[in-house]
Amino acid sequence: MRHPVRRNTHLVLRFIERETSPVARPGPLVVLWRWRYETALLGGGPAVVVLAVRAAGPAVTIVAGSLVCLLVLVWPQARREVAGRFWCVVTPHRVRKACAEALIVSRRGKLPVILRTRPEPFGERLWVWCRAGTSPGDLERARDMIAAACWLAREVRITRDPHRTSLVIVDVVRHSGRPASREPAETGEERTLTRFRP
């Protein structure tokens, strides 16, 4: 006996959209910009170790490196700072991946541009520039998908900038008990915290 096949129109539409408007491959300069921190760490880390060994010797370099690692592990403020910087490197990659999966792209397949990421007490705050062909509404509709893509995120809040229609503030909330700033319209607060400062 044949079972009727139920069609999922959402999946069919996503397949058609993916085939007709694929995400464009980034150029070499864009790839270098997106991976700038990882490139600097892979290139600069060994260079610093080599220079330290030549200047102070291997024993002093090992002791100094061990003390720095121990300080980061023992001092809670340093541990939080390192974790915050780590998430500021990882989160933009995850948001770009979520935008690619949600097909938040221009007709040429270009993703929105992440201008800046900053650690906050609740997690990370990203300033995202929507290219022509994308809008803040696209990010609002994909909020759950972005939250799922950002590892260990509890939720994602999207705020439109009142002065620039193409600028969006994305708050990735990772810590409970430390709420993200509310909409100024709801609390009557100033917008100075969410203004983009390059």
C-alpha positions in Angstrom: 0.0 0.0 0.0 1.4 3.4 -1.0 1.6 6.1 1.5 0.8 9.6 0.3 3.8 11.8 0.2 3.3 15.1 2.1 5.0 18.0 0.5 6.7 20.6 2.6 6.3 23.8 0.7 8.8 25.6 2.9 11.6 23.1 2.0 10.7 23.2 -1.7 10.9 27.0 -1.7 14.2 27.0 0.1 15.6 24.5 -2.4 14.5 26.7 -5.3 15.8 29.8 -3.7 19.2 28.2 -3.0 19.5 27.0 -6.6 18.5 30.3 -8.1 20.4 32.7 -5.8 23.4 30.9 -4.4 25.7 32.7 -1.9 28.6 34.3 -3.8 32.1 33.2 -3.0 34.1 35.9 -1.3 37.2 37.4 -2.9 40.7 36.9 -1.4 40.7 40.3 0.4 37.2 39.6 1.9 38.5 36.2 3.1 41.6 37.8 4.6 39.4 40.4 6.3 37.0 37.9 7.8 39.8 35.7 9.1 42.1 38.5 10.2 42.3 37.6 13.8 43.0 33.9 13.1 45.6 34.9 10.5 47.3 37.3 13.0 47.3 34.6 15.7 48.7 31.9 13.5 51.4 34.2 12.0 52.1 36.4 15.0 52.0 33.8 17.8 55.0 31.7 16.5 56.8 34.9 15.6 56.5 36.3 19.2 57.7 32.9 20.6 60.7 32.9 18.3 61.6 36.5 19.2 61.2 35.8 22.9 63.4 32.6 22.7 66.1 34.6 20.8 65.9 37.5 23.2 65.5 35.8 26.6 66.2 32.1 26.0 63.9 29.1 26.0 63.6 28.7 29.8 62.5 32.2 30.4 60.0 32.1 27.5 58.5 28.8 28.9 58.2 30.2 32.4 56.7 33.6 31.2 54.2 31.8 28.9 53.2 29.4 31.8 52.7 32.4 34.2 50.5 34.2 31.7 48.4 31.0 31.1 48.1 30.5 34.9 47.1 34.1 35.4 44.3 33.8 32.9 43.1 30.5 34.5 43.2 31.8 38.0 42.1 35.4 37.7 38.3 35.5 36.9 38.4 39.0 35.3 41.1 37.9 32.9 39.3 34.6 32.1 36.1 36.5 31.3 38.1 38.9 29.1 39.7 36.1 27.1 36.4 34.3 26.8 34.7 37.5 25.6 37.4 38.1 23.0 37.1 34.5 21.9 33.4 34.8 21.3 33.9 38.1 19.4 36.0 36.2 16.9 33.7 33.2 16.6 30.3 34.9 16.6 30.7 36.9 13.3 31.5 33.6 11.5 28.4 31.9 12.9 26.2 34.9 12.1 27.5 34.9 8.5 26.8 31.2 8.3 23.3 31.7 9.6 22.7 34.4 7.0 23.9 32.1 4.2 21.7 29.3 5.4 18.7 31.6 5.7 19.5 33.1 2.3 19.8 36.6 3.6 21.8 37.7 0.5 21.5 40.3 -2.2 20.6 39.2 -5.8 24.3 38.9 -6.5 24.7 36.5 -3.5 26.4 39.0 -1.2 26.0 38.6 2.6 25.4 41.5 5.0 28.6 43.1 6.3 29.5 42.7 9.9 31.1 46.0 10.8 32.1 45.4 14.4 31.7 43.0 17.3 32.0 44.0 20.9 31.8 41.9 24.1 29.0 42.9 26.5 28.0 41.5 29.9 25.2 39.5 28.3 27.3 38.2 25.4 28.2 40.0 22.1 26.9 42.9 20.2 27.3 43.1 16.5 26.8 46.0 14.1 25.5 44.6 10.8 25.3 46.6 7.6 22.5 45.3 5.3 23.5 45.6 1.6 21.1 46.7 -1.1 18.7 43.7 -1.5 18.6 42.8 2.1 16.8 44.5 5.0 16.7 44.5 8.8 13.4 42.6 8.5 15.3 39.7 6.9 17.4 39.4 10.0 14.4 39.7 12.3 12.7 36.8 10.5 15.8 34.7 10.8 16.4 35.5 14.5 15.8 31.9 15.7 18.1 30.6 12.9 20.9 33.0 14.0 20.5 32.0 17.6 20.7 28.3 16.7 23.9 29.0 14.7 25.6 30.9 17.5 26.9 28.2 19.8 25.6 28.4 23.3 23.4 31.4 22.6 20.2 31.7 24.6 18.5 34.2 22.3 19.3 36.9 19.7 17.8 40.4 19.7 17.6 42.5 16.6 17.4 46.3 16.9 17.1 48.7 14.0 19.3 51.8 14.1 17.0 54.9 14.1 19.4 57.0 12.1 20.6 54.5 9.4 17.9 52.2 7.9 20.5 49.7 6.7 22.3 49.3 10.1 21.2 46.6 12.5 22.4 45.9 16.0 22.4 42.1 16.7 22.7 41.2 20.4 23.7 37.6 21.0 22.6 36.8 24.6 24.7 34.0 26.2 24.4 34.7 29.9 21.3 34.5 32.0 20.8 37.0 34.8 22.5 39.7 32.7 19.8 40.9 30.3 20.6 42.8 27.1 19.6 46.4 26.9 15.9 46.8 26.1 14.4 48.8 23.3 14.6 52.5 24.1 11.0 52.9 23.2 10.1 50.4 25.9 12.2 51.7 28.7 12.6 55.4 27.7 16.4 55.1 27.7 18.7 57.1 25.4 20.0 55.4 22.2 23.6 56.3 23.0 24.6 52.7 23.9 23.5 51.3 20.6 25.0 54.0 18.4 27.7 52.7 16.1 31.1 54.2 16.8 33.8 52.9 14.4 
